Amino acid sequence: MSSFKQAVTGNAEMLQIADAVAREKNIDRESVLDAMEQAIQIAGRRKYGHEHDIRAEISRKTGQISLYRQTHVVETLSEDEAIAHNQLLVADAQKRNPELKAGDVIKEELPPIDFGRIAAQTAKQVIVQRVRDAERDRQYEEFKDKLGEIANGQVKRVEYGNVIVDFGRTEAMIRRDELIPREAFRTGDRIRAYIYDVRREKTGPQVFLSRTHPDFMKKLFAQEVPEIYDGIIEIVAVARDPGSRAKIAVRSHDPSVNPVLSCVGVRGSRVQAVVSELQGEKVDIIEYADDPATFIVNALASAEVTKVVIDEDNNRIEVVVPDDQLSLAIGRRGQNVRLASQLIGWNIDILTEETESERRTEEFNKLSKMFIEALNVEEVIAHLLVTEGFTTIEEVGYVPVEDLASIEGFDEEVAQELRQRARDWLNSQMEEAQSKLREMGVTDDLMNFEPLPLEALKELAIKGVKTLDDLADLSSAEFKEMVSGVTLSEDQINELIMKAREHWFSDGAQTA
């Protein structure tokens, strides 16, 4: 501290001190000089009064210190006394210098400060804090740019299962849940991990690492497989059960390069290097396919798949496998199907051929019974309808006559009769439902509101919504809560409610 006191009074060592601190802390020299200027300003305000706007400047060439008081020339004084103390009206300023105008700043030089022990200590604290802040900013910027990369460090200590990693000037943390199960590190061990988060905190940058993150595996493969680093092979998706098993989907942008073989390497050398780093975690390398059915077949290997049924509306895939392949497809504790589901981003249901056949038979009989009862037809006709893919009475009632007549054993007369019976049944169901709604007090204006199906009207009526005005008064959140299983989006519900309010505006226009 004595060297700083001497530098302030004699200026000989000011720039040397700044250079030394900048080198030692690996921060910008300008940040150190800014900190020194702030320290001198604080000391100046302590000596000349805190009400003054004291400024200090250090020459970047000579180290010469300039200490001065700033006064701002203004048209009117501020209502804040502290601010007004450092202001001067234009008329008063022009008595000193006729060329002064509003917005100018008057600088009055002050005598140099001879730092005492207390002032020097205060200056030291300011400089230390500013230098520390600058160092933290540098560290944050450095690691922010490394976000998403693999970092190499040394274990500094282990606290309650969390591993603190030393990177020289910065520490990072691997939380216990970001470590691969059963792996243990001791002080001094070298460690590699993925930087998944960097936060700016008051105590300095907080760097968080992970060895379980899916992207850690991506980066490891990029280090081992030159084709991935060069962009010839792309890692599309990764699913991991850390420390146990993983699936990685890859595709090649060069038809002559096999993505799976490239990732495996000669005698498995490339994949083995990744497996060793991940504590023996088994890796299934799968070729990506744009077609979901092909992709799921690849993802479930080595289980044999006999049938794939895709339900795009519910984002589900139904996979049928031979009876003896069920346990292999599901995997131990459901691991294989779970990882495959994560990899493709779809929900997967695994069925055996026997189960699927039983379910198909049950569904066939259920639909046949529905057609027999609703259309009053013989069993053979109901079976023909189900076989041709009909699943609802509405489909029979409103399908073109030619489509029905084209079914083997049907003619146009039979087709017309089936359509009429279907429509008669639908009308009777509608009348019965409307009758029940009227008994519940639902008005015709709400019942005739086209966007709402009868089931939704019934649920709304039970909750007390019985008129079009009642519906118009609802918010989208209230509508969602009242109507279970609603498949409408927020925008669609709002549009429906606004449509229910249209009569308010039309009624108001007629009244006006």
Secondary structure, 3 states (H helix, E strand, C coil): CHHHHHHHHHCCCHHHHHHHHHHHHCCCHHHHHHHHHHHHHHHHHHHHCCCCCEEEEECCCCCCEEEEEEEEEECCCCCCHHHHCCEEEHHHHHHHCCCCCCCCEEEEECCCCCCCHHHHHHHHHHHHHHHHHHHHHHHHHHHHCCCCCEEEEEEEEEECCEEEEECCCCEEEECHHHCCCCCCCCCCCEEEEEEEEEEEECCEEEEEEECCCHHHHHHHHHHHCHHHHCCCEEEEEEEEECCCEEEEEEEECCCCCCHHHHHHCHHHHHHHHHHHHCCCCEEEEEECCCCHHHHHHHHCCCCCCCEEEEECCCCEEEEEECHHHHHHHHCHHHHHHHHHHHHHCCEEEEEEHHHHHHHHHHHHHHHHHHHHHHHCCCHHHHHHHHHCCCCCHHHHHHCCHHHHHCCCCCCHHHHHHHHHHHHHHHHHHHHHHHHHHHHCCCCHHHHCCCCCCHHHHHHHHHCCCCCHHHHHCCCHHHHHHHCCCCCCCHHHHHHHHHHHCHHHHHHHHHHC
